[in-house]
């Protein structure tokens, strides 16, 4: 029975390595387009907020 356990340990390790390898190699580029579009919207919003707001000299009355 001990020999069977020593044979099953590498088998489970190989199975776990195969699952982890397939998970690590998955395609993760699908979210890039959404993130880049969100970043573009953020930059546009920041540019609009600076063009409408008061000059920096008047804001810095801390």
N, CA, C, O and CB atoms as a CASP TS submission, in Angstrom:
PFRMAT TS
TARGET T0000
AUTHOR 0000-0000-0000
METHOD Language model
MODEL 1
PARENT N/A
ATOM      1  N   UNK     1       0.818  -1.198   0.000  1.00  0.00           N
ATOM      2  CA  UNK     1       0.000   0.000   0.000  1.00  0.00           C
ATOM      3  C   UNK     1       0.863   1.264   0.000  1.00  0.00           C
ATOM      4  O   UNK     1       0.497   2.273  -0.604  1.00  0.00           O
ATOM      5  CB  UNK     1      -0.931  -0.003   1.205  1.00  0.00           C
ATOM      6  N   UNK     2       2.007   1.202   0.681  1.00  0.00           N
ATOM      7  CA  UNK     2       2.887   2.356   0.719  1.00  0.00           C
ATOM      8  C   UNK     2       3.456   2.654  -0.667  1.00  0.00           C
ATOM      9  O   UNK     2       3.658   3.815  -1.023  1.00  0.00           O
ATOM     10  CB  UNK     2       4.017   2.128   1.720  1.00  0.00           C
ATOM     11  N   UNK     3       3.715   1.602  -1.447  1.00  0.00           N
ATOM     12  CA  UNK     3       4.232   1.808  -2.801  1.00  0.00           C
ATOM     13  C   UNK     3       3.191   2.499  -3.671  1.00  0.00           C
ATOM     14  O   UNK     3       3.535   3.322  -4.520  1.00  0.00           O
ATOM     15  CB  UNK     3       4.649   0.468  -3.433  1.00  0.00           C
ATOM     16  N   UNK     4       1.922   2.168  -3.464  1.00  0.00           N
ATOM     17  CA  UNK     4       0.849   2.807  -4.219  1.00  0.00           C
ATOM     18  C   UNK     4       0.758   4.290  -3.864  1.00  0.00           C
ATOM     19  O   UNK     4       0.526   5.124  -4.740  1.00  0.00           O
ATOM     20  CB  UNK     4      -0.497   2.107  -3.946  1.00  0.00           C
ATOM     21  N   UNK     5       0.937   4.618  -2.601  1.00  0.00           N
ATOM     22  CA  UNK     5       0.901   6.022  -2.187  1.00  0.00           C
ATOM     23  C   UNK     5       2.053   6.792  -2.820  1.00  0.00           C
ATOM     24  O   UNK     5       1.871   7.930  -3.252  1.00  0.00           O
ATOM     25  CB  UNK     5       0.962   6.137  -0.651  1.00  0.00           C
ATOM     26  N   UNK     6       3.238   6.185  -2.879  1.00  0.00           N
ATOM     27  CA  UNK     6       4.387   6.862  -3.486  1.00  0.00           C
ATOM     28  C   UNK     6       4.222   7.011  -4.991  1.00  0.00           C
ATOM     29  O   UNK     6       4.838   7.895  -5.587  1.00  0.00           O
ATOM     30  CB  UNK     6       5.669   6.100  -3.181  1.00  0.00           C
ATOM     31  N   UNK     7       3.422   6.185  -5.611  1.00  0.00           N
ATOM     32  CA  UNK     7       3.141   6.340  -7.035  1.00  0.00           C
ATOM     33  C   UNK     7       2.045   7.379  -7.289  1.00  0.00           C
ATOM     34  O   UNK     7       2.047   8.052  -8.320  1.00  0.00           O
ATOM     35  CB  UNK     7       2.735   4.999  -7.637  1.00  0.00           C
ATOM     36  N   UNK     8       1.119   7.502  -6.351  1.00  0.00           N
ATOM     37  CA  UNK     8       0.022   8.457  -6.525  1.00  0.00           C
ATOM     38  C   UNK     8       0.457   9.900  -6.268  1.00  0.00           C
ATOM     39  O   UNK     8      -0.100  10.821  -6.866  1.00  0.00           O
ATOM     40  CB  UNK     8      -1.126   8.099  -5.599  1.00  0.00           C
ATOM     41  N   UNK     9       1.425  10.111  -5.404  1.00  0.00           N
ATOM     42  CA  UNK     9       1.886  11.476  -5.098  1.00  0.00           C
ATOM     43  C   UNK     9       2.418  12.171  -6.358  1.00  0.00           C
ATOM     44  O   UNK     9       1.991  13.292  -6.637  1.00  0.00           O
ATOM     45  CB  UNK     9       2.987  11.442  -4.007  1.00  0.00           C
ATOM     46  N   UNK    10       3.319  11.569  -7.127  1.00  0.00           N
ATOM     47  CA  UNK    10       3.763  12.236  -8.363  1.00  0.00           C
ATOM     48  C   UNK    10       2.650  12.372  -9.403  1.00  0.00           C
ATOM     49  O   UNK    10       2.630  13.328 -10.178  1.00  0.00           O
ATOM     50  CB  UNK    10       4.924  11.470  -8.972  1.00  0.00           C
ATOM     51  N   UNK    11       1.732  11.417  -9.414  1.00  0.00           N
ATOM     52  CA  UNK    11       0.612  11.503 -10.342  1.00  0.00           C
ATOM     53  C   UNK    11      -0.256  12.720 -10.036  1.00  0.00           C
ATOM     54  O   UNK    11      -0.628  13.461 -10.946  1.00  0.00           O
ATOM     55  CB  UNK    11      -0.228  10.225 -10.283  1.00  0.00           C
ATOM     56  N   UNK    12      -0.577  12.929  -8.768  1.00  0.00           N
ATOM     57  CA  UNK    12      -1.361  14.104  -8.383  1.00  0.00           C
ATOM     58  C   UNK    12      -0.571  15.394  -8.597  1.00  0.00           C
ATOM     59  O   UNK    12      -1.146  16.417  -8.968  1.00  0.00           O
ATOM     60  CB  UNK    12      -1.798  13.994  -6.917  1.00  0.00           C
ATOM     61  N   UNK    13       0.728  15.352  -8.370  1.00  0.00           N
ATOM     62  CA  UNK    13       1.561  16.541  -8.606  1.00  0.00           C
ATOM     63  C   UNK    13       1.581  16.892 -10.096  1.00  0.00           C
ATOM     64  O   UNK    13       1.502  18.067 -10.453  1.00  0.00           O
ATOM     65  CB  UNK    13       3.007  16.307  -8.091  1.00  0.00           C
ATOM     66  N   UNK    14       1.684  15.895 -10.959  1.00  0.00           N
ATOM     67  CA  UNK    14       1.676  16.140 -12.399  1.00  0.00           C
ATOM     68  C   UNK    14       0.321  16.666 -12.854  1.00  0.00           C
ATOM     69  O   UNK    14       0.251  17.549 -13.707  1.00  0.00           O
ATOM     70  CB  UNK    14       2.028  14.860 -13.163  1.00  0.00           C
ATOM     71  N   UNK    15      -0.737  16.134 -12.295  1.00  0.00           N
ATOM     72  CA  UNK    15      -2.078  16.609 -12.625  1.00  0.00           C
ATOM     73  C   UNK    15      -2.263  18.060 -12.173  1.00  0.00           C
ATOM     74  O   UNK    15      -2.805  18.883 -12.911  1.00  0.00           O
ATOM     75  CB  UNK    15      -3.144  15.706 -11.974  1.00  0.00           C
ATOM     76  N   UNK    16      -1.815  18.361 -10.972  1.00  0.00           N
ATOM     77  CA  UNK    16      -1.897  19.741 -10.481  1.00  0.00           C
ATOM     78  C   UNK    16      -1.049  20.690 -11.309  1.00  0.00           C
ATOM     79  O   UNK    16      -1.460  21.821 -11.566  1.00  0.00           O
ATOM     80  CB  UNK    16      -1.465  19.810  -9.026  1.00  0.00           C
ATOM     81  N   UNK    17       0.130  20.247 -11.730  1.00  0.00           N
ATOM     82  CA  UNK    17       0.992  21.080 -12.567  1.00  0.00           C
ATOM     83  C   UNK    17       0.356  21.325 -13.930  1.00  0.00           C
ATOM     84  O   UNK    17       0.472  22.421 -14.477  1.00  0.00           O
ATOM     85  CB  UNK    17       2.368  20.427 -12.736  1.00  0.00           C
ATOM     86  N   UNK    18      -0.307  20.326 -14.479  1.00  0.00           N
ATOM     87  CA  UNK    18      -0.978  20.492 -15.771  1.00  0.00           C
ATOM     88  C   UNK    18      -2.137  21.476 -15.655  1.00  0.00           C
ATOM     89  O   UNK    18      -2.336  22.305 -16.544  1.00  0.00           O
ATOM     90  CB  UNK    18      -1.485  19.138 -16.293  1.00  0.00           C
ATOM     91  N   UNK    19      -2.892  21.395 -14.584  1.00  0.00           N
ATOM     92  CA  UNK    19      -4.005  22.334 -14.381  1.00  0.00           C
ATOM     93  C   UNK    19      -3.473  23.742 -14.189  1.00  0.00           C
ATOM     94  O   UNK    19      -3.998  24.688 -14.777  1.00  0.00           O
ATOM     95  CB  UNK    19      -4.863  21.919 -13.164  1.00  0.00           C
ATOM     96  N   UNK    20      -2.443  23.891 -13.379  1.00  0.00           N
ATOM     97  CA  UNK    20      -1.870  25.223 -13.154  1.00  0.00           C
ATOM     98  C   UNK    20      -1.260  25.775 -14.440  1.00  0.00           C
ATOM     99  O   UNK    20      -1.407  26.962 -14.730  1.00  0.00           O
ATOM    100  CB  UNK    20      -0.805  25.172 -12.042  1.00  0.00           C
ATOM    101  N   UNK    21      -0.585  24.941 -15.204  1.00  0.00           N
ATOM    102  CA  UNK    21       0.018  25.393 -16.457  1.00  0.00           C
ATOM    103  C   UNK    21      -1.017  25.867 -17.457  1.00  0.00           C
ATOM    104  O   UNK    21      -0.803  26.867 -18.143  1.00  0.00           O
ATOM    105  CB  UNK    21       0.838  24.287 -17.068  1.00  0.00           C
ATOM    106  N   UNK    22      -2.133  25.166 -17.549  1.00  0.00           N
ATOM    107  CA  UNK    22      -3.180  25.601 -18.468  1.00  0.00           C
ATOM    108  C   UNK    22      -3.829  26.893 -17.974  1.00  0.00           C
ATOM    109  O   UNK    22      -4.223  27.733 -18.782  1.00  0.00           O
ATOM    110  CB  UNK    22      -4.240  24.499 -18.634  1.00  0.00           C
ATOM    111  N   UNK    23      -3.943  27.056 -16.672  1.00  0.00           N
ATOM    112  CA  UNK    23      -4.502  28.294 -16.119  1.00  0.00           C
ATOM    113  C   UNK    23      -3.540  29.468 -16.322  1.00  0.00           C
ATOM    114  O   UNK    23      -3.974  30.572 -16.650  1.00  0.00           O
ATOM    115  CB  UNK    23      -4.816  28.117 -14.619  1.00  0.00           C
ATOM    116  N   UNK    24      -2.257  29.242 -16.132  1.00  0.00           N
ATOM    117  CA  UNK    24      -1.270  30.311 -16.281  1.00  0.00           C
ATOM    118  C   UNK    24      -1.105  30.731 -17.741  1.00  0.00           C
ATOM    119  O   UNK    24      -0.740  31.877 -18.003  1.00  0.00           O
ATOM    120  CB  UNK    24       0.075  29.866 -15.714  1.00  0.00           C
ATOM    121  N   UNK    25      -1.360  29.846 -18.686  1.00  0.00           N
ATOM    122  CA  UNK    25      -1.180  30.153 -20.097  1.00  0.00           C
ATOM    123  C   UNK    25      -2.466  30.622 -20.769  1.00  0.00           C
ATOM    124  O   UNK    25      -2.515  30.734 -21.993  1.00  0.00           O
ATOM    125  CB  UNK    25      -0.647  28.947 -20.814  1.00  0.00           C
ATOM    126  N   UNK    26      -3.489  30.891 -20.000  1.00  0.00           N
ATOM    127  CA  UNK    26      -4.765  31.291 -20.598  1.00  0.00           C
ATOM    128  C   UNK    26      -4.628  32.642 -21.287  1.00  0.00           C
ATOM    129  O   UNK    26      -3.688  33.392 -21.020  1.00  0.00           O
ATOM    130  CB  UNK    26      -5.875  31.348 -19.528  1.00  0.00           C
ATOM    131  N   UNK    27      -5.561  32.944 -22.166  1.00  0.00           N
ATOM    132  CA  UNK    27      -5.549  34.187 -22.923  1.00  0.00           C
ATOM    133  C   UNK    27      -6.172  35.288 -22.070  1.00  0.00           C
ATOM    134  O   UNK    27      -7.366  35.250 -21.772  1.00  0.00           O
ATOM    135  CB  UNK    27      -6.309  34.028 -24.271  1.00  0.00           C
ATOM    136  N   UNK    28      -5.369  36.256 -21.686  1.00  0.00           N
ATOM    137  CA  UNK    28      -5.859  37.332 -20.825  1.00  0.00           C
ATOM    138  C   UNK    28      -5.916  38.671 -21.542  1.00  0.00           C
ATOM    139  O   UNK    28      -5.976  39.706 -20.879  1.00  0.00           O
ATOM    140  CB  UNK    28      -4.985  37.452 -19.603  1.00  0.00           C
ATOM    141  N   UNK    29      -5.901  38.692 -22.839  1.00  0.00           N
ATOM    142  CA  UNK    29      -5.866  39.956 -23.575  1.00  0.00           C
ATOM    143  C   UNK    29      -7.249  40.523 -23.836  1.00  0.00           C
ATOM    144  O   UNK    29      -7.356  41.603 -24.418  1.00  0.00           O
ATOM    145  CB  UNK    29      -5.149  39.769 -24.882  1.00  0.00           C
ATOM    146  N   UNK    30      -8.304  39.847 -23.433  1.00  0.00           N
ATOM    147  CA  UNK    30      -9.648  40.327 -23.733  1.00  0.00           C
ATOM    148  C   UNK    30      -9.988  41.581 -22.960  1.00  0.00           C
ATOM    149  O   UNK    30     -10.770  42.393 -23.454  1.00  0.00           O
ATOM    150  CB  UNK    30     -10.663  39.257 -23.432  1.00  0.00           C
ATOM    151  N   UNK    31      -9.439  41.783 -21.771  1.00  0.00           N
ATOM    152  CA  UNK    31      -9.768  42.951 -20.971  1.00  0.00           C
ATOM    153  C   UNK    31      -8.980  44.190 -21.330  1.00  0.00           C
ATOM    154  O   UNK    31      -9.288  45.272 -20.831  1.00  0.00           O
ATOM    155  CB  UNK    31      -9.560  42.646 -19.549  1.00  0.00           C
ATOM    156  N   UNK    32      -7.967  44.071 -22.183  1.00  0.00           N
ATOM    157  CA  UNK    32      -7.124  45.222 -22.516  1.00  0.00           C
ATOM    158  C   UNK    32      -7.900  46.312 -23.240  1.00  0.00           C
ATOM    159  O   UNK    32      -7.704  47.497 -22.972  1.00  0.00           O
ATOM    160  CB  UNK    32      -5.952  44.779 -23.370  1.00  0.00           C
ATOM    161  N   UNK    33      -8.773  45.923 -24.148  1.00  0.00           N
ATOM    162  CA  UNK    33      -9.527  46.906 -24.925  1.00  0.00           C
ATOM    163  C   UNK    33     -10.434  47.707 -23.998  1.00  0.00           C
ATOM    164  O   UNK    33     -10.535  48.926 -24.140  1.00  0.00           O
ATOM    165  CB  UNK    33     -10.358  46.215 -26.035  1.00  0.00           C
ATOM    166  N   UNK    34     -11.081  47.055 -23.072  1.00  0.00           N
ATOM    167  CA  UNK    34     -11.959  47.733 -22.133  1.00  0.00           C
ATOM    168  C   UNK    34     -11.165  48.656 -21.224  1.00  0.00           C
ATOM    169  O   UNK    34     -11.589  49.781 -20.959  1.00  0.00           O
ATOM    170  CB  UNK    34     -12.742  46.720 -21.306  1.00  0.00           C
ATOM    171  N   UNK    35     -10.024  48.194 -20.746  1.00  0.00           N
ATOM    172  CA  UNK    35      -9.210  49.019 -19.868  1.00  0.00           C
ATOM    173  C   UNK    35      -8.665  50.242 -20.597  1.00  0.00           C
ATOM    174  O   UNK    35      -8.627  51.334 -20.029  1.00  0.00           O
ATOM    175  CB  UNK    35      -8.067  48.201 -19.294  1.00  0.00           C
ATOM    176  N   UNK    36      -8.247  50.073 -21.836  1.00  0.00           N
ATOM    177  CA  UNK    36      -7.733  51.206 -22.599  1.00  0.00           C
ATOM    178  C   UNK    36      -8.827  52.216 -22.901  1.00  0.00           C
ATOM    179  O   UNK    36      -8.574  53.421 -22.888  1.00  0.00           O
ATOM    180  CB  UNK    36      -7.101  50.726 -23.895  1.00  0.00           C
ATOM    181  N   UNK    37     -10.036  51.748 -23.171  1.00  0.00           N
ATOM    182  CA  UNK    37     -11.152  52.665 -23.408  1.00  0.00           C
ATOM    183  C   UNK    37     -11.490  53.416 -22.128  1.00  0.00           C
ATOM    184  O   UNK    37     -11.794  54.608 -22.171  1.00  0.00           O
ATOM    185  CB  UNK    37     -12.392  51.901 -23.926  1.00  0.00           C
ATOM    186  N   UNK    38     -11.440  52.733 -20.995  1.00  0.00           N
ATOM    187  CA  UNK    38     -11.686  53.401 -19.719  1.00  0.00           C
ATOM    188  C   UNK    38     -10.628  54.436 -19.401  1.00  0.00           C
ATOM    189  O   UNK    38     -10.936  55.500 -18.865  1.00  0.00           O
ATOM    190  CB  UNK    38     -11.752  52.389 -18.605  1.00  0.00           C
ATOM    191  N   UNK    39      -9.386  54.132 -19.729  1.00  0.00           N
ATOM    192  CA  UNK    39      -8.306  55.086 -19.493  1.00  0.00           C
ATOM    193  C   UNK    39      -8.465  56.311 -20.396  1.00  0.00           C
ATOM    194  O   UNK    39      -8.195  57.434 -19.971  1.00  0.00           O
ATOM    195  CB  UNK    39      -6.937  54.419 -19.729  1.00  0.00           C
ATOM    196  N   UNK    40      -8.898  56.097 -21.633  1.00  0.00           N
ATOM    197  CA  UNK    40      -9.129  57.230 -22.538  1.00  0.00           C
ATOM    198  C   UNK    40     -10.249  58.111 -22.013  1.00  0.00           C
ATOM    199  O   UNK    40     -10.148  59.336 -22.074  1.00  0.00           O
ATOM    200  CB  UNK    40      -9.466  56.737 -23.958  1.00  0.00           C
ATOM    201  N   UNK    41     -11.318  57.507 -21.497  1.00  0.00           N
ATOM    202  CA  UNK    41     -12.413  58.296 -20.910  1.00  0.00           C
ATOM    203  C   UNK    41     -11.930  59.066 -19.694  1.00  0.00           C
ATOM    204  O   UNK    41     -12.324  60.214 -19.490  1.00  0.00           O
ATOM    205  CB  UNK    41     -13.591  57.386 -20.521  1.00  0.00           C
ATOM    206  N   UNK    42     -11.084  58.448 -18.888  1.00  0.00           N
ATOM    207  CA  UNK    42     -10.538  59.113 -17.706  1.00  0.00           C
ATOM    208  C   UNK    42      -9.712  60.326 -18.107  1.00  0.00           C
ATOM    209  O   UNK    42      -9.854  61.394 -17.512  1.00  0.00           O
ATOM    210  CB  UNK    42      -9.684  58.138 -16.883  1.00  0.00           C
ATOM    211  N   UNK    43      -8.852  60.175 -19.108  1.00  0.00           N
ATOM    212  CA  UNK    43      -8.029  61.301 -19.561  1.00  0.00           C
ATOM    213  C   UNK    43      -8.889  62.427 -20.105  1.00  0.00           C
ATOM    214  O   UNK    43      -8.620  63.597 -19.832  1.00  0.00           O
ATOM    215  CB  UNK    43      -7.036  60.845 -20.628  1.00  0.00           C
ATOM    216  N   UNK    44      -9.921  62.090 -20.872  1.00  0.00           N
ATOM    217  CA  UNK    44     -10.817  63.123 -21.394  1.00  0.00           C
ATOM    218  C   UNK    44     -11.522  63.859 -20.264  1.00  0.00           C
ATOM    219  O   UNK    44     -11.669  65.080 -20.312  1.00  0.00           O
ATOM    220  CB  UNK    44     -11.848  62.508 -22.342  1.00  0.00           C
ATOM    221  N   UNK    45     -11.960  63.122 -19.247  1.00  0.00           N
ATOM    222  CA  UNK    45     -12.633  63.753 -18.116  1.00  0.00           C
ATOM    223  C   UNK    45     -11.676  64.659 -17.352  1.00  0.00           C
ATOM    224  O   UNK    45     -12.070  65.738 -16.909  1.00  0.00           O
ATOM    225  CB  UNK    45     -13.217  62.691 -17.178  1.00  0.00           C
ATOM    226  N   UNK    46     -10.428  64.236 -17.192  1.00  0.00           N
ATOM    227  CA  UNK    46      -9.462  65.072 -16.493  1.00  0.00           C
ATOM    228  C   UNK    46      -9.149  66.334 -17.288  1.00  0.00           C
ATOM    229  O   UNK    46      -8.984  67.403 -16.700  1.00  0.00           O
ATOM    230  CB  UNK    46      -8.180  64.289 -16.224  1.00  0.00           C
ATOM    231  N   UNK    47      -9.065  66.233 -18.590  1.00  0.00           N
ATOM    232  CA  UNK    47      -8.808  67.412 -19.416  1.00  0.00           C
ATOM    233  C   UNK    47      -9.982  68.386 -19.354  1.00  0.00           C
ATOM    234  O   UNK    47      -9.781  69.599 -19.315  1.00  0.00           O
ATOM    235  CB  UNK    47      -8.537  66.999 -20.871  1.00  0.00           C
ATOM    236  N   UNK    48     -11.201  67.860 -19.346  1.00  0.00           N
ATOM    237  CA  UNK    48     -12.378  68.736 -19.255  1.00  0.00           C
ATOM    238  C   UNK    48     -12.442  69.416 -17.908  1.00  0.00           C
ATOM    239  O   UNK    48     -12.786  70.596 -17.836  1.00  0.00           O
ATOM    240  CB  UNK    48     -13.664  67.944 -19.498  1.00  0.00           C
ATOM    241  N   UNK    49     -12.120  68.707 -16.831  1.00  0.00           N
ATOM    242  CA  UNK    49     -12.223  69.306 -15.498  1.00  0.00           C
ATOM    243  C   UNK    49     -11.192  70.414 -15.317  1.00  0.00           C
ATOM    244  O   UNK    49     -11.463  71.377 -14.599  1.00  0.00           O
ATOM    245  CB  UNK    49     -12.042  68.236 -14.412  1.00  0.00           C
ATOM    246  N   UNK    50     -10.031  70.315 -15.937  1.00  0.00           N
ATOM    247  CA  UNK    50      -9.032  71.373 -15.829  1.00  0.00           C
ATOM    248  C   UNK    50      -9.409  72.582 -16.673  1.00  0.00           C
ATOM    249  O   UNK    50      -9.077  73.710 -16.306  1.00  0.00           O
ATOM    250  CB  UNK    50      -7.664  70.852 -16.248  1.00  0.00           C
ATOM    251  N   UNK    51     -10.082  72.380 -17.771  1.00  0.00           N
ATOM    252  CA  UNK    51     -10.425  73.503 -18.627  1.00  0.00           C
ATOM    253  C   UNK    51     -11.576  74.310 -18.049  1.00  0.00           C
ATOM    254  O   UNK    51     -11.701  75.493 -18.365  1.00  0.00           O
ATOM    255  CB  UNK    51     -10.779  73.014 -20.016  1.00  0.00           C
ATOM    256  N   UNK    52     -12.421  73.717 -17.214  1.00  0.00           N
ATOM    257  CA  UNK    52     -13.581  74.400 -16.655  1.00  0.00           C
ATOM    258  C   UNK    52     -13.257  75.011 -15.295  1.00  0.00           C
ATOM    259  O   UNK    52     -13.854  76.023 -14.928  1.00  0.00           O
ATOM    260  CB  UNK    52     -14.758  73.432 -16.532  1.00  0.00           C
ATOM    261  N   UNK    53     -12.348  74.440 -14.551  1.00  0.00           N
ATOM    262  CA  UNK    53     -12.082  74.867 -13.183  1.00  0.00           C
ATOM    263  C   UNK    53     -11.295  76.174 -13.128  1.00  0.00           C
ATOM    264  O   UNK    53     -10.879  76.719 -14.150  1.00  0.00           O
ATOM    265  CB  UNK    53     -11.327  73.784 -12.443  1.00  0.00           C
ATOM    266  N   UNK    54     -11.106  76.655 -11.904  1.00  0.00           N
ATOM    267  CA  UNK    54     -10.377  77.902 -11.679  1.00  0.00           C
ATOM    268  C   UNK    54      -8.884  77.691 -11.898  1.00  0.00           C
ATOM    269  O   UNK    54      -8.414  76.554 -11.858  1.00  0.00           O
ATOM    270  CB  UNK    54     -10.638  78.436 -10.258  1.00  0.00           C
ATOM    271  N   UNK    55      -8.136  78.757 -12.127  1.00  0.00           N
ATOM    272  CA  UNK    55      -6.684  78.616 -12.258  1.00  0.00           C
ATOM    273  C   UNK    55      -6.065  78.092 -10.963  1.00  0.00           C
ATOM    274  O   UNK    55      -6.658  78.230  -9.893  1.00  0.00           O
ATOM    275  CB  UNK    55      -6.049  79.962 -12.639  1.00  0.00           C
ATOM    276  N   UNK    56      -4.900  77.505 -11.052  1.00  0.00           N
ATOM    277  CA  UNK    56      -4.228  76.864  -9.917  1.00  0.00           C
ATOM    278  C   UNK    56      -3.883  77.891  -8.847  1.00  0.00           C
ATOM    279  O   UNK    56      -3.928  77.566  -7.661  1.00  0.00           O
ATOM    280  CB  UNK    56      -2.955  76.135 -10.383  1.00  0.00           C
ATOM    281  N   UNK    57      -3.545  79.096  -9.218  1.00  0.00           N
ATOM    282  CA  UNK    57      -3.144  80.126  -8.243  1.00  0.00           C
ATOM    283  C   UNK    57      -4.282  80.426  -7.267  1.00  0.00           C
ATOM    284  O   UNK    57      -4.031  80.667  -6.087  1.00  0.00           O
ATOM    285  CB  UNK    57      -2.717  81.423  -8.969  1.00  0.00           C
ATOM    286  N   UNK    58      -5.506  80.414  -7.734  1.00  0.00           N
ATOM    287  CA  UNK    58      -6.644  80.724  -6.867  1.00  0.00           C
ATOM    288  C   UNK    58      -7.044  79.543  -5.998  1.00  0.00           C
ATOM    289  O   UNK    58      -7.619  79.743  -4.928  1.00  0.00           O
ATOM    290  CB  UNK    58      -7.829  81.163  -7.701  1.00  0.00           C
ATOM    291  N   UNK    59      -6.762  78.351  -6.414  1.00  0.00           N
ATOM    292  CA  UNK    59      -7.167  77.148  -5.668  1.00  0.00           C
ATOM    293  C   UNK    59      -6.229  76.917  -4.490  1.00  0.00           C
ATOM    294  O   UNK    59      -6.668  76.369  -3.479  1.00  0.00           O
ATOM    295  CB  UNK    59      -7.178  75.904  -6.593  1.00  0.00           C
ATOM    296  N   UNK    60      -4.981  77.301  -4.570  1.00  0.00           N
ATOM    297  CA  UNK    60      -3.983  76.946  -3.566  1.00  0.00           C
ATOM    298  C   UNK    60      -4.014  77.855  -2.335  1.00  0.00           C
ATOM    299  O   UNK    60      -2.952  78.227  -1.836  1.00  0.00           O
ATOM    300  CB  UNK    60      -2.613  76.986  -4.182  1.00  0.00           C
ATOM    301  N   UNK    61      -5.166  78.216  -1.843  1.00  0.00           N
ATOM    302  CA  UNK    61      -5.305  79.004  -0.608  1.00  0.00           C
ATOM    303  C   UNK    61      -5.515  78.062   0.565  1.00  0.00           C
ATOM    304  O   UNK    61      -6.585  78.057   1.173  1.00  0.00           O
ATOM    305  CB  UNK    61      -6.488  80.016  -0.715  1.00  0.00           C
ATOM    306  N   UNK    62      -4.530  77.286   0.882  1.00  0.00           N
ATOM    307  CA  UNK    62      -4.657  76.281   1.943  1.00  0.00           C
ATOM    308  C   UNK    62      -4.249  76.851   3.272  1.00  0.00           C
ATOM    309  O   UNK    62      -4.290  76.149   4.283  1.00  0.00           O
ATOM    310  CB  UNK    62      -3.820  75.053   1.629  1.00  0.00           C
TER
END
